[in-house]
Amino acid sequence: MACRCPRRPISTTFATRPPARDQVTVQFAHPAYRLAERFEARGTGVAHFQTSTLDDTLARVGAADVLVISGFWRNEILTQAKRLAYVQSIGAGYDQFPLDDLRARGIPLANASGVNRDAVAQHGMALILALARHLPQARDNQRAHVWRGMIASLGEREDDSAATLSSSSGSAPSAPSSLGSRRRAACASSD
């Protein structure tokens, strides 16, 4: 499917065609990610450097045509970045960037849309499982040194041992009570 986005030149310098590799300098600005090291390993032949602090980023941004940046963005970067022709946000969000100012200077901004999709989905599922298994209450009980008693009845246990034992013995376990009522009863009996 064709892109319906209006195509704009990266800058007046890049208007007719992309520059040669030896005419571009990329600045990677991130406190932890070793982006320049990974970029170097790709053998692109494009000049690049990395900054790991905000002060260093501000001091060196004047030498960059392309800025790959995360949380270091400050609007004052634009006043010091005379050569800047393109900004790549490492994150999905772009609300911290001055879109009108970038547009006025003809500097496209790209973000990493969808970069957190898997992590967010996995985190959501982990939270659902944590709530279903009452992990916050278990943590609080552990801190308070509240331990539930042993559950002798296979029908009241929440693990799979009841089903495993009943299938090997041929008898069905008694219907389990709700997990919440068992936990309340266990906590009440320990008081």
CNS distance restraints for C-alpha pairs under 8 A (distance, minus, plus):
assign (resid   8 and name CA) (resid 106 and name CA) 7.89 0.50 0.50
assign (resid   8 and name CA) (resid 108 and name CA) 8.00 0.50 0.50
assign (resid   9 and name CA) (resid  14 and name CA) 6.34 0.50 0.50
assign (resid   9 and name CA) (resid  15 and name CA) 4.81 0.50 0.50
assign (resid   9 and name CA) (resid  16 and name CA) 7.77 0.50 0.50
assign (resid   9 and name CA) (resid 106 and name CA) 7.45 0.50 0.50
assign (resid  10 and name CA) (resid  14 and name CA) 5.66 0.50 0.50
assign (resid  10 and name CA) (resid  15 and name CA) 6.53 0.50 0.50
assign (resid  10 and name CA) (resid  85 and name CA) 5.82 0.50 0.50
assign (resid  10 and name CA) (resid  86 and name CA) 6.34 0.50 0.50
assign (resid  10 and name CA) (resid 106 and name CA) 6.49 0.50 0.50
assign (resid  10 and name CA) (resid 107 and name CA) 5.94 0.50 0.50
assign (resid  10 and name CA) (resid 108 and name CA) 6.09 0.50 0.50
assign (resid  11 and name CA) (resid  15 and name CA) 5.85 0.50 0.50
assign (resid  11 and name CA) (resid  85 and name CA) 5.51 0.50 0.50
assign (resid  11 and name CA) (resid  86 and name CA) 8.00 0.50 0.50
assign (resid  11 and name CA) (resid 105 and name CA) 7.91 0.50 0.50
assign (resid  11 and name CA) (resid 106 and name CA) 5.50 0.50 0.50
assign (resid  11 and name CA) (resid 107 and name CA) 6.31 0.50 0.50
assign (resid  12 and name CA) (resid 106 and name CA) 7.81 0.50 0.50
assign (resid  14 and name CA) (resid  18 and name CA) 5.25 0.50 0.50
assign (resid  14 and name CA) (resid  19 and name CA) 6.23 0.50 0.50
assign (resid  19 and name CA) (resid  23 and name CA) 6.09 0.50 0.50
assign (resid  19 and name CA) (resid  24 and name CA) 6.96 0.50 0.50
assign (resid  20 and name CA) (resid  24 and name CA) 7.14 0.50 0.50
assign (resid  21 and name CA) (resid  45 and name CA) 6.56 0.50 0.50
assign (resid  21 and name CA) (resid  46 and name CA) 5.23 0.50 0.50
assign (resid  21 and name CA) (resid  47 and name CA) 7.81 0.50 0.50
assign (resid  22 and name CA) (resid  45 and name CA) 7.29 0.50 0.50
assign (resid  22 and name CA) (resid  46 and name CA) 6.10 0.50 0.50
assign (resid  22 and name CA) (resid  47 and name CA) 6.93 0.50 0.50
assign (resid  24 and name CA) (resid  46 and name CA) 6.44 0.50 0.50
assign (resid  24 and name CA) (resid  47 and name CA) 6.45 0.50 0.50
assign (resid  24 and name CA) (resid  64 and name CA) 7.77 0.50 0.50
assign (resid  24 and name CA) (resid  65 and name CA) 5.97 0.50 0.50
assign (resid  24 and name CA) (resid  66 and name CA) 7.54 0.50 0.50
assign (resid  25 and name CA) (resid  46 and name CA) 6.56 0.50 0.50
assign (resid  25 and name CA) (resid  47 and name CA) 4.77 0.50 0.50
assign (resid  25 and name CA) (resid  48 and name CA) 5.17 0.50 0.50
assign (resid  25 and name CA) (resid  49 and name CA) 7.90 0.50 0.50
assign (resid  25 and name CA) (resid  63 and name CA) 7.14 0.50 0.50
assign (resid  25 and name CA) (resid  64 and name CA) 5.20 0.50 0.50
assign (resid  25 and name CA) (resid  65 and name CA) 5.36 0.50 0.50
assign (resid  25 and name CA) (resid  66 and name CA) 6.41 0.50 0.50
assign (resid  26 and name CA) (resid  46 and name CA) 7.48 0.50 0.50
assign (resid  26 and name CA) (resid  47 and name CA) 6.34 0.50 0.50
assign (resid  26 and name CA) (resid  48 and name CA) 4.46 0.50 0.50
assign (resid  26 and name CA) (resid  49 and name CA) 6.55 0.50 0.50
assign (resid  26 and name CA) (resid  64 and name CA) 5.56 0.50 0.50
assign (resid  26 and name CA) (resid  65 and name CA) 6.05 0.50 0.50
assign (resid  26 and name CA) (resid  66 and name CA) 4.68 0.50 0.50
assign (resid  26 and name CA) (resid  67 and name CA) 5.94 0.50 0.50
assign (resid  26 and name CA) (resid  68 and name CA) 7.36 0.50 0.50
assign (resid  27 and name CA) (resid  48 and name CA) 5.65 0.50 0.50
assign (resid  27 and name CA) (resid  49 and name CA) 5.16 0.50 0.50
assign (resid  27 and name CA) (resid  50 and name CA) 5.68 0.50 0.50
assign (resid  27 and name CA) (resid  51 and name CA) 7.34 0.50 0.50
assign (resid  27 and name CA) (resid  61 and name CA) 7.15 0.50 0.50
assign (resid  27 and name CA) (resid  64 and name CA) 5.61 0.50 0.50
assign (resid  27 and name CA) (resid  65 and name CA) 7.77 0.50 0.50
assign (resid  27 and name CA) (resid  66 and name CA) 6.19 0.50 0.50
assign (resid  27 and name CA) (resid  67 and name CA) 4.93 0.50 0.50
assign (resid  27 and name CA) (resid  68 and name CA) 6.09 0.50 0.50
assign (resid  28 and name CA) (resid  35 and name CA) 6.32 0.50 0.50
assign (resid  28 and name CA) (resid  36 and name CA) 6.33 0.50 0.50
assign (resid  28 and name CA) (resid  48 and name CA) 7.53 0.50 0.50
assign (resid  28 and name CA) (resid  49 and name CA) 6.25 0.50 0.50
assign (resid  28 and name CA) (resid  50 and name CA) 4.59 0.50 0.50
assign (resid  28 and name CA) (resid  51 and name CA) 6.25 0.50 0.50
assign (resid  28 and name CA) (resid  67 and name CA) 6.18 0.50 0.50
assign (resid  28 and name CA) (resid  68 and name CA) 4.81 0.50 0.50
assign (resid  28 and name CA) (resid  69 and name CA) 6.15 0.50 0.50
assign (resid  29 and name CA) (resid  50 and name CA) 5.80 0.50 0.50
assign (resid  29 and name CA) (resid  51 and name CA) 4.85 0.50 0.50
assign (resid  29 and name CA) (resid  52 and name CA) 5.95 0.50 0.50
assign (resid  29 and name CA) (resid  53 and name CA) 7.64 0.50 0.50
assign (resid  29 and name CA) (resid  57 and name CA) 6.30 0.50 0.50
assign (resid  29 and name CA) (resid  67 and name CA) 7.37 0.50 0.50
assign (resid  29 and name CA) (resid  68 and name CA) 6.08 0.50 0.50
assign (resid  29 and name CA) (resid  69 and name CA) 4.82 0.50 0.50
assign (resid  29 and name CA) (resid  70 and name CA) 6.84 0.50 0.50
assign (resid  29 and name CA) (resid  72 and name CA) 6.97 0.50 0.50
assign (resid  30 and name CA) (resid  34 and name CA) 7.76 0.50 0.50
assign (resid  30 and name CA) (resid  35 and name CA) 7.94 0.50 0.50
assign (resid  30 and name CA) (resid  50 and name CA) 7.67 0.50 0.50
assign (resid  30 and name CA) (resid  51 and name CA) 6.53 0.50 0.50
assign (resid  30 and name CA) (resid  52 and name CA) 5.23 0.50 0.50
assign (resid  30 and name CA) (resid  53 and name CA) 7.34 0.50 0.50
assign (resid  30 and name CA) (resid  69 and name CA) 6.22 0.50 0.50
assign (resid  30 and name CA) (resid  70 and name CA) 6.09 0.50 0.50
assign (resid  30 and name CA) (resid  71 and name CA) 7.44 0.50 0.50
assign (resid  30 and name CA) (resid  72 and name CA) 7.06 0.50 0.50
assign (resid  31 and name CA) (resid  51 and name CA) 7.49 0.50 0.50
assign (resid  31 and name CA) (resid  52 and name CA) 4.26 0.50 0.50
assign (resid  31 and name CA) (resid  53 and name CA) 6.04 0.50 0.50
assign (resid  32 and name CA) (resid  52 and name CA) 7.06 0.50 0.50
assign (resid  34 and name CA) (resid  38 and name CA) 6.64 0.50 0.50
assign (resid  34 and name CA) (resid  50 and name CA) 7.90 0.50 0.50
assign (resid  35 and name CA) (resid  39 and name CA) 6.05 0.50 0.50
assign (resid  35 and name CA) (resid  50 and name CA) 7.31 0.50 0.50
assign (resid  36 and name CA) (resid  40 and name CA) 5.98 0.50 0.50
assign (resid  36 and name CA) (resid  48 and name CA) 6.84 0.50 0.50
assign (resid  36 and name CA) (resid  49 and name CA) 6.12 0.50 0.50
assign (resid  36 and name CA) (resid  50 and name CA) 5.68 0.50 0.50
assign (resid  37 and name CA) (resid  41 and name CA) 6.39 0.50 0.50
assign (resid  38 and name CA) (resid  42 and name CA) 6.75 0.50 0.50
assign (resid  39 and name CA) (resid  43 and name CA) 7.23 0.50 0.50
assign (resid  39 and name CA) (resid  44 and name CA) 7.39 0.50 0.50
assign (resid  40 and name CA) (resid  44 and name CA) 7.02 0.50 0.50
assign (resid  51 and name CA) (resid  56 and name CA) 5.81 0.50 0.50
assign (resid  51 and name CA) (resid  57 and name CA) 5.40 0.50 0.50
assign (resid  51 and name CA) (resid  60 and name CA) 8.00 0.50 0.50
assign (resid  52 and name CA) (resid  56 and name CA) 6.91 0.50 0.50
assign (resid  52 and name CA) (resid  57 and name CA) 7.18 0.50 0.50
assign (resid  53 and name CA) (resid  57 and name CA) 6.12 0.50 0.50
assign (resid  53 and name CA) (resid  72 and name CA) 7.69 0.50 0.50
assign (resid  54 and name CA) (resid  58 and name CA) 6.16 0.50 0.50
assign (resid  54 and name CA) (resid  72 and name CA) 5.65 0.50 0.50
assign (resid  55 and name CA) (resid  59 and name CA) 6.12 0.50 0.50
assign (resid  56 and name CA) (resid  60 and name CA) 6.13 0.50 0.50
assign (resid  57 and name CA) (resid  61 and name CA) 5.79 0.50 0.50
assign (resid  57 and name CA) (resid  72 and name CA) 7.68 0.50 0.50
assign (resid  58 and name CA) (resid  62 and name CA) 8.00 0.50 0.50
assign (resid  58 and name CA) (resid  77 and name CA) 6.17 0.50 0.50
assign (resid  58 and name CA) (resid  80 and name CA) 7.22 0.50 0.50
assign (resid  60 and name CA) (resid  64 and name CA) 7.55 0.50 0.50
assign (resid  61 and name CA) (resid  67 and name CA) 7.73 0.50 0.50
assign (resid  61 and name CA) (resid  77 and name CA) 7.11 0.50 0.50
assign (resid  61 and name CA) (resid  80 and name CA) 6.64 0.50 0.50
assign (resid  61 and name CA) (resid  81 and name CA) 5.41 0.50 0.50
assign (resid  62 and name CA) (resid  80 and name CA) 5.62 0.50 0.50
assign (resid  62 and name CA) (resid  81 and name CA) 4.38 0.50 0.50
assign (resid  62 and name CA) (resid  82 and name CA) 5.81 0.50 0.50
assign (resid  62 and name CA) (resid  83 and name CA) 6.37 0.50 0.50
assign (resid  62 and name CA) (resid  84 and name CA) 7.52 0.50 0.50
assign (resid  63 and name CA) (resid  81 and name CA) 7.43 0.50 0.50
assign (resid  63 and name CA) (resid  83 and name CA) 6.81 0.50 0.50
assign (resid  64 and name CA) (resid  81 and name CA) 7.15 0.50 0.50
assign (resid  64 and name CA) (resid  83 and name CA) 6.19 0.50 0.50
assign (resid  64 and name CA) (resid  84 and name CA) 5.86 0.50 0.50
assign (resid  65 and name CA) (resid  83 and name CA) 5.24 0.50 0.50
assign (resid  65 and name CA) (resid  84 and name CA) 4.29 0.50 0.50
assign (resid  65 and name CA) (resid  85 and name CA) 5.22 0.50 0.50
assign (resid  65 and name CA) (resid  86 and name CA) 6.64 0.50 0.50
assign (resid  66 and name CA) (resid  84 and name CA) 5.92 0.50 0.50
assign (resid  66 and name CA) (resid  85 and name CA) 5.96 0.50 0.50
assign (resid  66 and name CA) (resid  86 and name CA) 4.84 0.50 0.50
assign (resid  66 and name CA) (resid  87 and name CA) 5.84 0.50 0.50
assign (resid  66 and name CA) (resid  88 and name CA) 7.61 0.50 0.50
assign (resid  67 and name CA) (resid  84 and name CA) 7.24 0.50 0.50
assign (resid  67 and name CA) (resid  86 and name CA) 6.41 0.50 0.50
assign (resid  67 and name CA) (resid  87 and name CA) 4.87 0.50 0.50
assign (resid  67 and name CA) (resid  88 and name CA) 6.15 0.50 0.50
assign (resid  68 and name CA) (resid  87 and name CA) 6.00 0.50 0.50
assign (resid  68 and name CA) (resid  88 and name CA) 4.65 0.50 0.50
assign (resid  68 and name CA) (resid  89 and name CA) 5.91 0.50 0.50
assign (resid  68 and name CA) (resid  90 and name CA) 6.59 0.50 0.50
assign (resid  69 and name CA) (resid  73 and name CA) 6.72 0.50 0.50
assign (resid  69 and name CA) (resid  87 and name CA) 7.48 0.50 0.50
assign (resid  69 and name CA) (resid  88 and name CA) 6.33 0.50 0.50
assign (resid  69 and name CA) (resid  89 and name CA) 5.19 0.50 0.50
assign (resid  69 and name CA) (resid  90 and name CA) 5.77 0.50 0.50
assign (resid  70 and name CA) (resid  89 and name CA) 5.70 0.50 0.50
assign (resid  70 and name CA) (resid  90 and name CA) 5.20 0.50 0.50
assign (resid  70 and name CA) (resid  91 and name CA) 6.31 0.50 0.50
assign (resid  73 and name CA) (resid  77 and name CA) 7.17 0.50 0.50
assign (resid  73 and name CA) (resid  96 and name CA) 7.44 0.50 0.50
assign (resid  73 and name CA) (resid  97 and name CA) 7.30 0.50 0.50
assign (resid  74 and name CA) (resid  97 and name CA) 7.93 0.50 0.50
assign (resid  75 and name CA) (resid  79 and name CA) 7.84 0.50 0.50
assign (resid  75 and name CA) (resid  97 and name CA) 7.28 0.50 0.50
assign (resid  75 and name CA) (resid  98 and name CA) 6.84 0.50 0.50
assign (resid  76 and name CA) (resid  80 and name CA) 6.81 0.50 0.50
assign (resid  77 and name CA) (resid  81 and name CA) 5.91 0.50 0.50
assign (resid  78 and name CA) (resid  82 and name CA) 7.38 0.50 0.50
assign (resid  78 and name CA) (resid  84 and name CA) 7.92 0.50 0.50
assign (resid  84 and name CA) (resid 107 and name CA) 7.31 0.50 0.50
assign (resid  85 and name CA) (resid 106 and name CA) 7.46 0.50 0.50
assign (resid  85 and name CA) (resid 107 and name CA) 5.18 0.50 0.50
assign (resid  85 and name CA) (resid 108 and name CA) 7.34 0.50 0.50
assign (resid  86 and name CA) (resid 107 and name CA) 5.22 0.50 0.50
assign (resid  86 and name CA) (resid 108 and name CA) 5.32 0.50 0.50
assign (resid  86 and name CA) (resid 109 and name CA) 6.32 0.50 0.50
assign (resid  87 and name CA) (resid 107 and name CA) 7.03 0.50 0.50
assign (resid  87 and name CA) (resid 108 and name CA) 6.29 0.50 0.50
assign (resid  87 and name CA) (resid 109 and name CA) 4.81 0.50 0.50
assign (resid  87 and name CA) (resid 110 and name CA) 6.37 0.50 0.50
assign (resid  88 and name CA) (resid 109 and name CA) 5.80 0.50 0.50
assign (resid  88 and name CA) (resid 110 and name CA) 4.82 0.50 0.50
assign (resid  88 and name CA) (resid 111 and name CA) 5.91 0.50 0.50
assign (resid  88 and name CA) (resid 112 and name CA) 7.95 0.50 0.50
assign (resid  89 and name CA) (resid  93 and name CA) 7.85 0.50 0.50
assign (resid  89 and name CA) (resid  94 and name CA) 7.24 0.50 0.50
assign (resid  89 and name CA) (resid 109 and name CA) 7.22 0.50 0.50
assign (resid  89 and name CA) (resid 110 and name CA) 6.03 0.50 0.50
assign (resid  89 and name CA) (resid 111 and name CA) 4.69 0.50 0.50
assign (resid  89 and name CA) (resid 112 and name CA) 6.45 0.50 0.50
assign (resid  90 and name CA) (resid 111 and name CA) 6.45 0.50 0.50
assign (resid  90 and name CA) (resid 112 and name CA) 5.82 0.50 0.50
assign (resid  91 and name CA) (resid 111 and name CA) 6.20 0.50 0.50
assign (resid  91 and name CA) (resid 112 and name CA) 5.25 0.50 0.50
assign (resid  91 and name CA) (resid 113 and name CA) 7.39 0.50 0.50
assign (resid  91 and name CA) (resid 115 and name CA) 7.09 0.50 0.50
assign (resid  92 and name CA) (resid 111 and name CA) 5.40 0.50 0.50
assign (resid  92 and name CA) (resid 112 and name CA) 4.54 0.50 0.50
assign (resid  92 and name CA) (resid 113 and name CA) 4.53 0.50 0.50
assign (resid  92 and name CA) (resid 114 and name CA) 6.48 0.50 0.50
assign (resid  92 and name CA) (resid 115 and name CA) 6.33 0.50 0.50
assign (resid  92 and name CA) (resid 116 and name CA) 7.39 0.50 0.50
assign (resid  93 and name CA) (resid 111 and name CA) 6.81 0.50 0.50
assign (resid  93 and name CA) (resid 112 and name CA) 7.77 0.50 0.50
assign (resid  93 and name CA) (resid 113 and name CA) 7.58 0.50 0.50
assign (resid  94 and name CA) (resid 111 and name CA) 6.66 0.50 0.50
assign (resid  98 and name CA) (resid 102 and name CA) 6.21 0.50 0.50
assign (resid  99 and name CA) (resid 103 and name CA) 5.99 0.50 0.50
assign (resid 100 and name CA) (resid 104 and name CA) 6.04 0.50 0.50
assign (resid 101 and name CA) (resid 105 and name CA) 6.37 0.50 0.50
assign (resid 102 and name CA) (resid 106 and name CA) 6.14 0.50 0.50
assign (resid 102 and name CA) (resid 107 and name CA) 5.05 0.50 0.50
assign (resid 102 and name CA) (resid 108 and name CA) 6.81 0.50 0.50
assign (resid 102 and name CA) (resid 109 and name CA) 7.58 0.50 0.50
assign (resid 103 and name CA) (resid 107 and name CA) 5.86 0.50 0.50
assign (resid 103 and name CA) (resid 108 and name CA) 6.92 0.50 0.50
assign (resid 116 and name CA) (resid 120 and name CA) 5.92 0.50 0.50
assign (resid 117 and name CA) (resid 121 and name CA) 6.20 0.50 0.50
assign (resid 118 and name CA) (resid 122 and name CA) 6.04 0.50 0.50
assign (resid 119 and name CA) (resid 123 and name CA) 5.99 0.50 0.50
assign (resid 120 and name CA) (resid 124 and name CA) 6.07 0.50 0.50
assign (resid 121 and name CA) (resid 125 and name CA) 6.32 0.50 0.50
assign (resid 122 and name CA) (resid 126 and name CA) 6.14 0.50 0.50
assign (resid 123 and name CA) (resid 127 and name CA) 6.20 0.50 0.50
assign (resid 124 and name CA) (resid 128 and name CA) 6.31 0.50 0.50
assign (resid 125 and name CA) (resid 129 and name CA) 6.22 0.50 0.50
assign (resid 126 and name CA) (resid 130 and name CA) 6.03 0.50 0.50
assign (resid 127 and name CA) (resid 131 and name CA) 6.15 0.50 0.50
assign (resid 128 and name CA) (resid 132 and name CA) 6.12 0.50 0.50
assign (resid 129 and name CA) (resid 133 and name CA) 6.06 0.50 0.50
assign (resid 130 and name CA) (resid 134 and name CA) 5.99 0.50 0.50
assign (resid 130 and name CA) (resid 135 and name CA) 5.11 0.50 0.50
assign (resid 130 and name CA) (resid 136 and name CA) 7.31 0.50 0.50
assign (resid 131 and name CA) (resid 135 and name CA) 6.17 0.50 0.50
assign (resid 131 and name CA) (resid 136 and name CA) 7.19 0.50 0.50
assign (resid 134 and name CA) (resid 138 and name CA) 6.22 0.50 0.50
assign (resid 135 and name CA) (resid 139 and name CA) 6.03 0.50 0.50
assign (resid 136 and name CA) (resid 140 and name CA) 6.28 0.50 0.50
assign (resid 137 and name CA) (resid 141 and name CA) 6.02 0.50 0.50
assign (resid 138 and name CA) (resid 142 and name CA) 6.05 0.50 0.50
assign (resid 139 and name CA) (resid 143 and name CA) 6.31 0.50 0.50
assign (resid 140 and name CA) (resid 144 and name CA) 6.24 0.50 0.50
assign (resid 141 and name CA) (resid 145 and name CA) 5.94 0.50 0.50
assign (resid 141 and name CA) (resid 146 and name CA) 4.85 0.50 0.50
assign (resid 141 and name CA) (resid 147 and name CA) 6.90 0.50 0.50
assign (resid 142 and name CA) (resid 146 and name CA) 5.93 0.50 0.50
assign (resid 142 and name CA) (resid 147 and name CA) 7.10 0.50 0.50
assign (resid 146 and name CA) (resid 187 and name CA) 7.36 0.50 0.50
assign (resid 146 and name CA) (resid 190 and name CA) 7.42 0.50 0.50
assign (resid 147 and name CA) (resid 187 and name CA) 7.40 0.50 0.50
assign (resid 147 and name CA) (resid 190 and name CA) 7.22 0.50 0.50
assign (resid 148 and name CA) (resid 183 and name CA) 7.52 0.50 0.50
assign (resid 148 and name CA) (resid 186 and name CA) 4.97 0.50 0.50
assign (resid 148 and name CA) (resid 187 and name CA) 5.81 0.50 0.50
assign (resid 148 and name CA) (resid 189 and name CA) 7.93 0.50 0.50
assign (resid 148 and name CA) (resid 190 and name CA) 6.53 0.50 0.50
assign (resid 149 and name CA) (resid 186 and name CA) 6.04 0.50 0.50
assign (resid 149 and name CA) (resid 189 and name CA) 7.77 0.50 0.50
assign (resid 149 and name CA) (resid 190 and name CA) 7.10 0.50 0.50
assign (resid 151 and name CA) (resid 156 and name CA) 6.91 0.50 0.50
assign (resid 151 and name CA) (resid 157 and name CA) 6.40 0.50 0.50
assign (resid 152 and name CA) (resid 156 and name CA) 7.94 0.50 0.50
assign (resid 152 and name CA) (resid 157 and name CA) 7.98 0.50 0.50
assign (resid 153 and name CA) (resid 157 and name CA) 6.83 0.50 0.50
assign (resid 154 and name CA) (resid 161 and name CA) 7.51 0.50 0.50
assign (resid 154 and name CA) (resid 162 and name CA) 4.91 0.50 0.50
assign (resid 154 and name CA) (resid 173 and name CA) 6.52 0.50 0.50
assign (resid 154 and name CA) (resid 174 and name CA) 7.66 0.50 0.50
assign (resid 155 and name CA) (resid 162 and name CA) 6.37 0.50 0.50
assign (resid 155 and name CA) (resid 173 and name CA) 5.14 0.50 0.50
assign (resid 155 and name CA) (resid 174 and name CA) 4.76 0.50 0.50
assign (resid 155 and name CA) (resid 175 and name CA) 5.79 0.50 0.50
assign (resid 155 and name CA) (resid 176 and name CA) 4.79 0.50 0.50
assign (resid 155 and name CA) (resid 177 and name CA) 7.83 0.50 0.50
assign (resid 156 and name CA) (resid 174 and name CA) 7.94 0.50 0.50
assign (resid 156 and name CA) (resid 175 and name CA) 7.69 0.50 0.50
assign (resid 156 and name CA) (resid 176 and name CA) 4.77 0.50 0.50
assign (resid 156 and name CA) (resid 177 and name CA) 6.11 0.50 0.50
assign (resid 156 and name CA) (resid 182 and name CA) 7.35 0.50 0.50
assign (resid 157 and name CA) (resid 161 and name CA) 7.90 0.50 0.50
assign (resid 157 and name CA) (resid 162 and name CA) 6.79 0.50 0.50
assign (resid 157 and name CA) (resid 176 and name CA) 7.31 0.50 0.50
assign (resid 158 and name CA) (resid 179 and name CA) 7.11 0.50 0.50
assign (resid 160 and name CA) (resid 164 and name CA) 6.28 0.50 0.50
assign (resid 161 and name CA) (resid 165 and name CA) 5.88 0.50 0.50
assign (resid 162 and name CA) (resid 166 and name CA) 6.04 0.50 0.50
assign (resid 162 and name CA) (resid 173 and name CA) 6.63 0.50 0.50
assign (resid 163 and name CA) (resid 167 and name CA) 6.08 0.50 0.50
assign (resid 163 and name CA) (resid 172 and name CA) 7.84 0.50 0.50
assign (resid 163 and name CA) (resid 173 and name CA) 7.23 0.50 0.50
assign (resid 164 and name CA) (resid 168 and name CA) 6.45 0.50 0.50
assign (resid 165 and name CA) (resid 169 and name CA) 6.19 0.50 0.50
assign (resid 166 and name CA) (resid 170 and name CA) 5.74 0.50 0.50
assign (resid 166 and name CA) (resid 171 and name CA) 5.22 0.50 0.50
assign (resid 166 and name CA) (resid 172 and name CA) 5.31 0.50 0.50
assign (resid 166 and name CA) (resid 173 and name CA) 6.03 0.50 0.50
assign (resid 167 and name CA) (resid 171 and name CA) 6.79 0.50 0.50
assign (resid 167 and name CA) (resid 172 and name CA) 7.22 0.50 0.50
assign (resid 177 and name CA) (resid 181 and name CA) 6.89 0.50 0.50
assign (resid 177 and name CA) (resid 182 and name CA) 6.77 0.50 0.50
assign (resid 178 and name CA) (resid 182 and name CA) 6.43 0.50 0.50
assign (resid 179 and name CA) (resid 183 and name CA) 6.24 0.50 0.50
assign (resid 180 and name CA) (resid 184 and name CA) 6.20 0.50 0.50
assign (resid 181 and name CA) (resid 185 and name CA) 6.06 0.50 0.50
assign (resid 182 and name CA) (resid 186 and name CA) 6.04 0.50 0.50
assign (resid 183 and name CA) (resid 187 and name CA) 6.12 0.50 0.50
assign (resid 184 and name CA) (resid 188 and name CA) 6.02 0.50 0.50
assign (resid 185 and name CA) (resid 189 and name CA) 6.07 0.50 0.50
assign (resid 186 and name CA) (resid 190 and name CA) 6.41 0.50 0.50
assign (resid 187 and name CA) (resid 191 and name CA) 6.71 0.50 0.50
